[in-house]
């Protein structure tokens, strides 16, 4: 121990007093115990799933030096790597010592908003001082998928009908923004802004699933385009993830037809063409036909290429040759594709003039015990059956017999001055052959022909002198 005696003058009032000051100097250094400072934390507040993060906790001072440990909730996850148990180590700032612990790990979706707690404590503390840190974990949603349409379809959407499609993006955080677009490509598509409803649900792992329902009325112009669902999702540090999916759109429409004129006029025996135009049809028409109104009901016309021509996919017009009075009615053009059958408006055909003479043909079975009352009306080349059916089975060769009799009758009327009725019968029998049977009696036919010719010739002139 060393002593140093020094004398000081102390002014107290107006008197001076001598003072002996003794200072003791001891060899060695003596430390003073102290508490550590409040923990300081550093790290990222947000991370994408799978990224690496480092959480740093430090405490300045403290004697003895504190322990620095990391907990996930209340479970110890990083006691520190220092052999002394003081976190990961110590560094000096000025005259102070800082104890620190850096906890590095890969984040998962389960780390979202979990409390990571740094606890510091030395022997002077009854309980540790702690401070918490939370991280927002961004989880990319799964690839979106589209379901629908509702109602379901077998081939294509029908133009003008309403359909619903649902786009779903699952298991992401935050929930993405879902957008509907239509076009030939995503870059050239047009976004929908109406007819959309959305729903978001929270999953057990705190991720979110979001669905968007689109109610939409397709038109023919949408055929061949794609319906896109695009997701836009933010990530950590103001990043973004964009994903998309699509479904092809096929739209069908029943044929739309238009007649050329609402009415036509034709003379008996002339030809007339009724025009029809296929305005649109998706897909293309597979069949086209005409119908005429008979007794208030539209009946399909048979294209026989004799009186009726056209009415096909290659020629939509209907041509009627040798127009008859019975052709005067309403007509309609119809076409079919996989979407259905479309009909045009009605067009009316008016027929003027005098038609051919009507000839009544009666059944040749007219015996006393069996009298068949079937009649057939002939007007030009048109034959119309009466309302009564035959009451006997068909007779073999009857058709040729009737044809022969008809030819004899017509020739007898047209050639009343022909030399012989037998020549008329012989000409009529030119259509027969050796295998024909049940032919009419030639003598009866000759007698009938002569009778007709005689009635058509004028009577013999009388003597002017009498």
C-alpha positions in Angstrom: 0.0 0.0 0.0 1.3 3.5 -0.8 0.4 6.7 1.0 0.4 10.3 -0.3 0.0 13.2 2.0 -1.0 16.5 0.5 -2.2 19.6 2.1 -5.1 21.6 0.6 -6.5 25.0 1.6 -10.3 25.0 1.8 -12.1 28.3 1.8 -14.8 28.3 4.4 -16.0 31.7 5.2 -12.8 33.8 5.8 -10.6 31.1 7.5 -8.1 28.7 6.2 -7.9 25.1 7.7 -5.2 22.6 6.9 -6.6 19.2 5.7 -4.7 15.9 5.5 -5.9 13.8 2.5 -4.9 10.2 2.4 -5.3 8.3 -0.8 -4.8 4.5 -0.7 -3.6 2.8 -3.9 -4.2 -1.0 -4.2 -2.6 -3.2 -6.7 -5.0 -5.4 -9.0 -8.3 -4.8 -10.9 -11.8 -5.3 -9.5 -14.9 -5.9 -11.9 -18.4 -4.8 -11.2 -21.4 -7.1 -12.1 -24.1 -5.8 -14.4 -27.2 -6.7 -16.4 -27.1 -7.1 -20.2 -28.8 -4.6 -22.4 -32.2 -5.2 -24.1 -31.9 -7.7 -27.0 -31.5 -6.2 -30.5 -33.0 -8.2 -33.5 -32.4 -8.1 -37.2 -33.6 -10.2 -40.2 -36.1 -10.3 -43.0 -39.8 -9.7 -42.3 -41.0 -11.6 -45.4 -39.6 -14.6 -47.4 -40.7 -16.9 -50.1 -41.2 -20.5 -49.2 -38.0 -22.5 -49.5 -35.7 -19.5 -49.2 -32.9 -19.2 -46.5 -33.3 -16.6 -43.7 -30.9 -15.5 -40.9 -32.3 -14.1 -37.7 -29.8 -12.2 -35.6 -30.1 -11.4 -31.9 -27.5 -9.5 -29.9 -27.2 -8.1 -26.4 -24.6 -5.4 -25.3 -22.9 -5.6 -22.0 -23.7 -7.8 -19.1 -21.4 -9.2 -16.4 -21.3 -12.0 -16.5 -21.9 -12.3 -20.2 -25.5 -13.5 -21.0 -26.6 -16.5 -23.0 -28.4 -15.7 -26.2 -30.8 -18.4 -27.6 -33.5 -18.7 -30.2 -36.9 -20.3 -29.7 -39.7 -21.2 -32.1 -42.7 -20.3 -30.1 -41.5 -21.9 -26.8 -39.3 -24.6 -28.3 -35.6 -24.1 -28.3 -34.2 -24.2 -31.9 -30.8 -22.6 -31.6 -28.8 -22.6 -28.3 -25.8 -21.0 -30.0 -22.6 -22.6 -31.2 -20.2 -21.0 -28.7 -18.5 -23.5 -26.4 -19.0 -21.1 -23.5 -22.8 -21.2 -24.1 -22.9 -17.5 -24.9 -24.7 -17.6 -28.3 -22.6 -17.9 -31.4 -19.9 -15.6 -30.0 -18.8 -12.2 -28.7 -17.4 -9.1 -30.4 -16.4 -5.7 -29.0 -17.9 -2.4 -29.8 -15.8 0.4 -28.3 -15.2 -0.6 -24.6 -18.4 -2.8 -24.6 -18.8 -6.5 -25.4 -21.7 -7.7 -27.5 -23.0 -11.3 -27.3 -24.9 -12.5 -30.4 -26.6 -15.5 -32.0 -27.4 -15.9 -35.7 -30.1 -18.5 -36.5 -30.1 -19.6 -40.1 -32.7 -21.9 -41.6 -34.9 -22.6 -44.7 -38.4 -21.2 -44.3 -41.5 -23.3 -45.0 -45.2 -22.4 -45.1 -45.5 -23.5 -41.4 -43.2 -20.6 -40.4 -45.8 -18.0 -41.5 -46.3 -15.5 -38.7 -44.8 -17.9 -36.1 -43.1 -16.1 -33.1 -39.3 -16.6 -33.2 -38.2 -15.5 -29.8 -34.7 -14.5 -28.7 -34.1 -15.0 -25.0 -31.1 -13.5 -23.1 -30.1 -14.2 -19.5 -27.2 -14.1 -17.1 -26.8 -15.1 -13.5 -28.1 -11.9 -12.2 -31.5 -12.3 -13.8 -34.3 -14.3 -12.3 -35.9 -14.8 -15.8 -34.7 -14.2 -19.3 -35.5 -11.0 -21.3 -37.1 -12.0 -24.6 -38.0 -10.3 -27.8 -40.1 -11.9 -30.7 -39.8 -11.7 -34.5 -42.4 -12.8 -37.0 -42.0 -13.6 -40.7 -44.6 -13.5 -43.5 -44.1 -16.5 -45.7 -45.2 -16.2 -49.3 -46.3 -19.5 -50.8 -46.9 -19.7 -54.6 -50.3 -21.1 -55.5 -50.5 -24.3 -57.5 -51.1 -24.3 -61.2 -54.6 -23.0 -61.8 -57.2 -25.3 -63.5 -60.5 -24.7 -65.2 -63.6 -26.8 -64.8 -66.8 -26.6 -66.8 -68.7 -25.6 -68.7 -72.0 -25.9 -66.7 -74.2 -27.1 -68.2 -72.0 -29.8 -69.7 -71.8 -30.2 -73.5 -71.2 -33.1 -75.8 -69.7 -31.4 -78.9 -69.7 -27.6 -78.7 -71.2 -24.5 -77.0 -74.4 -23.2 -78.4 -74.2 -19.6 -79.5 -76.5 -17.4 -77.4 -76.7 -19.8 -74.4 -75.2 -19.0 -71.0 -72.4 -21.2 -69.6 -70.4 -21.2 -66.3 -66.6 -21.9 -66.0 -64.7 -22.1 -62.7 -61.0 -21.4 -62.3 -59.3 -22.6 -59.1 -55.9 -21.7 -57.7 -55.1 -23.7 -54.5 -52.7 -23.6 -51.6 -51.0 -20.2 -51.9 -50.4 -17.2 -49.8 -51.4 -14.5 -50.3 -54.4 -15.4 -52.5 -53.7 -14.6 -56.1 -55.7 -12.3 -58.3 -57.6 -14.4 -60.9 -58.4 -12.9 -64.3 -60.5 -14.3 -67.2 -59.4 -13.7 -70.8 -60.6 -14.8 -74.3 -58.5 -14.8 -77.5 -56.4 -16.7 -79.9 -53.4 -16.2 -77.5 -52.8 -14.9 -74.0 -51.1 -11.8 -75.3 -53.9 -11.0 -77.8 -56.8 -11.8 -75.5 -59.5 -9.6 -74.1 -60.2 -9.6 -70.4 -63.6 -10.1 -68.9 -64.8 -7.6 -66.3 -68.4 -8.7 -65.8 -70.2 -11.9 -64.8 -67.5 -12.9 -62.3 -67.9 -14.1 -58.7 -65.0 -15.1 -56.4 -64.6 -17.2 -53.3 -61.6 -17.7 -51.0 -61.1 -20.4 -48.4 -58.4 -20.9 -45.7 -56.7 -24.3 -45.6 -55.4 -26.1 -42.5 -51.8 -25.0 -43.1 -53.0 -21.3 -43.3 -52.6 -21.2 -47.1 -55.5 -19.9 -49.2 -57.4 -21.4 -52.1 -59.3 -19.1 -54.4 -61.9 -19.8 -57.1 -63.5 -17.5 -59.7 -66.7 -18.3 -61.5 -67.3 -16.8 -65.0 -70.9 -16.7 -66.4 -70.5 -16.1 -70.1 -72.6 -16.1 -73.3 -70.5 -17.2 -76.3 -71.1 -16.0 -79.8 -70.1 -17.5 -83.2 -67.1 -15.2 -83.4 -65.7 -16.9 -80.3 -65.3 -20.2 -82.2 -61.7 -21.3 -82.3 -60.5 -19.1 -79.5 -59.2 -20.0 -76.1 -60.6 -19.2 -72.7 -57.7 -18.3 -70.3 -57.5 -18.1 -66.5 -54.5 -16.1 -65.4 -53.2 -15.8 -61.8 -51.2 -12.9 -60.6 -49.6 -13.4 -57.1 -47.3 -11.1 -55.2 -44.1 -12.6 -53.6 -41.6 -11.4 -51.0 -39.8 -8.1 -51.7 -42.5 -6.9 -54.1 -42.0 -9.7 -56.6 -44.7 -11.4 -58.7 -45.6 -14.8 -60.0 -47.9 -15.2 -63.0 -49.4 -18.5 -64.1 -52.1 -19.4 -66.6 -54.2 -22.2 -68.1 -56.7 -22.4 -70.9 -59.4 -24.4 -72.6 -60.3 -24.4 -76.3 -63.7 -22.9 -77.2 -65.8 -24.5 -79.9 -69.1 -22.7 -80.6 -71.9 -24.1 -82.8 -74.9 -22.3 -84.2 -77.9 -23.7 -86.0 -78.1 -22.5 -89.7 -79.5 -19.1 -90.3 -81.4 -19.0 -93.7 -83.0 -16.3 -95.7 -85.3 -16.5 -98.7 -84.7 -14.3 -101.7 -88.3 -12.9 -102.0 -91.4 -13.2 -99.9 -93.5 -14.1 -102.9 -93.2 -15.5 -106.5 -95.6 -15.6 -109.5 -95.6 -18.2 -112.2 -97.7 -19.3 -115.1 -99.1 -22.8 -115.5 -96.6 -25.0 -117.4 -93.7 -22.6 -116.8 -90.6 -22.9 -114.5 -89.9 -20.9 -111.4 -86.8 -20.8 -109.1 -87.3 -20.0 -105.4 -84.0 -18.7 -103.9 -82.5 -19.5 -100.5 -79.4 -18.1 -98.9 -77.4 -19.7 -96.0 -76.4 -16.6 -94.0 -74.3 -18.5 -91.4 -73.9 -21.9 -89.9 -71.3 -23.2 -87.5 -70.2 -25.8 -88.3 -71.1 -26.0 -92.0 -74.5 -27.4 -93.0 -74.7 -31.1 -93.8 -78.1 -31.1 -95.3 -80.5 -28.6 -97.0 -84.1 -29.2 -98.2 -87.3 -27.4 -99.1 -90.8 -27.9 -97.7 -94.2 -26.9 -99.0 -97.3 -26.3 -97.0 -100.0 -28.9 -97.6 -103.2 -28.7 -95.6 -101.5 -26.3 -93.1 -98.5 -28.6 -92.5 -95.1 -28.2 -94.1 -94.1 -31.3 -95.9 -90.7 -32.1 -97.3 -90.3 -31.9 -101.1 -88.6 -34.8 -102.8 -86.1 -33.7 -105.3 -86.8 -35.9 -108.3 -84.8 -33.9 -111.0 -88.0 -34.2 -113.1 -90.2 -31.4 -111.7 -88.2 -30.4 -108.7 -84.5 -29.5 -108.9 -81.8 -28.1 -106.5 -82.5 -28.0 -102.7 -79.0 -29.3 -101.7 -75.9 -28.1 -99.9 -74.3 -27.1 -103.3 -77.5 -25.5 -104.7 -79.8 -24.0 -102.1 -82.4 -22.8 -104.6 -85.5 -24.8 -105.6 -86.5 -24.9 -109.2 -90.0 -26.1 -110.1 -90.6 -27.0 -113.8 -94.0 -27.4 -115.5 -95.7 -25.4 -112.8 -99.2 -26.6 -111.9 -102.0 -25.0 -110.1 -101.4 -27.4 -107.2 -98.0 -25.8 -106.7 -99.6 -22.6 -105.4 -98.8 -22.6 -101.7 -96.1 -21.5 -99.2 -92.6 -22.8 -99.2 -89.8 -22.9 -96.7 -86.0 -23.6 -96.9 -84.4 -25.6 -94.1 -80.8 -26.7 -93.3 -79.2 -28.9 -90.7 -75.8 -29.1 -89.0 -74.6 -30.6 -85.7 -76.2 -27.8 -83.8 -79.7 -28.5 -85.2 -82.0 -27.4 -87.9 -82.7 -23.9 -89.0 -85.6 -22.7 -91.1 -86.1 -19.7 -93.3 -89.1 -17.5 -93.4 -92.0 -18.5 -95.7 -92.3 -17.5 -99.3 -95.5 -17.8 -101.3 -95.9 -19.0 -104.9 -98.9 -17.7 -106.8 -99.8 -19.7 -110.0 -102.0 -18.2 -112.8 -103.4 -19.6 -116.0 -105.4 -22.6 -116.9 -104.1 -26.0 -116.1 -104.4 -29.1 -118.2 -107.7 -31.0 -118.3 -108.5 -33.3 -115.5 -109.0 -37.0 -116.5 -110.7 -39.4 -114.1 -109.4 -42.9 -114.1 -111.5 -45.7 -112.5 -110.5 -49.1 -111.4 -111.2 -51.7 -114.2 -112.6 -54.2 -111.7 -116.3 -53.5 -112.2 -118.1 -56.8 -112.1 -121.5 -57.3 -110.7 -120.1 -59.3 -107.8 -117.0 -57.1 -107.3 -117.2 -53.4 -108.1 -114.1 -51.5 -107.1 -114.8 -47.7 -106.8 -111.2 -46.5 -106.7 -110.6 -43.4 -108.9 -107.4 -41.5 -109.8 -107.5 -37.9 -111.0 -104.9 -37.0 -113.7 -104.1 -33.3 -114.3 -101.2 -33.1 -116.8 -98.4 -35.3 -115.3 -99.8 -35.2 -111.8 -101.9 -38.1 -110.5 -104.0 -37.8 -107.3 -105.5 -40.9 -105.7 -109.0 -40.7 -104.4 -110.0 -41.4 -100.8 -111.2 -45.0 -101.4 -108.7 -48.0 -101.5 -108.9 -51.0 -103.7 -111.1 -53.8 -102.3 -109.3 -56.6 -104.2 -105.7 -57.9 -104.4 -103.5 -56.6 -107.2 -103.8 -58.3 -110.5 -100.7 -59.4 -112.4 -100.1 -57.4 -115.6 -102.8 -54.9 -114.7 -100.5 -51.9 -115.0 -99.4 -52.7 -118.5 -103.1 -53.4 -119.4 -104.0 -50.0 -118.1 -101.1 -48.3 -120.0 -102.2 -50.0 -123.3 -105.8 -49.0 -122.8 -104.7 -45.4 -122.1 -102.6 -45.2 -125.2 -105.4 -46.5 -127.3 -107.8 -44.0 -125.9 -105.4 -41.1 -126.3 -104.5 -42.1 -129.9 -108.1 -42.5 -130.8 -108.9 -39.0 -129.6 -105.9 -37.4 -131.3 -106.3 -39.2 -134.6 -110.0 -39.6 -135.4 -109.3 -39.8 -139.2 -106.7 -42.5 -139.0 -107.5 -45.3 -141.6 -108.0 -48.1 -139.1 -108.6 -48.5 -135.4 -106.6 -51.7 -135.6 -103.5 -49.7 -136.4 -104.0 -47.7 -133.2 -104.3 -50.9 -131.2 -101.2 -52.4 -132.9 -99.1 -49.3 -132.0 -100.3 -49.6 -128.4 -99.2 -53.3 -128.2 -95.7 -52.3 -129.3 -94.7 -52.0 -125.6 -95.4 -55.7 -125.0 -93.2 -58.8 -125.3 -93.6 -62.5 -125.5 -93.4 -62.9 -121.7 -96.4 -60.6 -121.0 -99.7 -62.2 -120.0 -103.1 -61.1 -119.0 -103.1 -58.5 -121.8 -106.4 -56.8 -122.9 -108.5 -58.3 -125.8 -107.3 -56.5 -129.0 -110.8 -56.8 -130.6 -112.4 -55.0 -127.6 -109.8 -52.3 -127.8 -110.2 -51.9 -131.6 -114.0 -51.6 -131.2 -113.6 -49.0 -128.4 -111.1 -47.0 -130.5 -113.5 -47.0 -133.5 -116.3 -45.9 -131.3 -114.3 -42.9 -130.0 -113.2 -42.0 -133.5 -116.7 -42.2 -134.9 -118.1 -39.8 -132.3 -115.4 -37.3 -133.1 -115.9 -37.3 -136.9 -118.7 -35.1 -138.4 -121.8 -36.9 -139.7 -122.0 -37.7 -143.5 -123.3 -34.6 -145.5 -126.9 -34.8 -146.7 -128.1 -34.3 -150.3 -128.7 -30.6 -150.7 -131.6 -31.4 -153.1 -133.7 -33.2 -150.5 
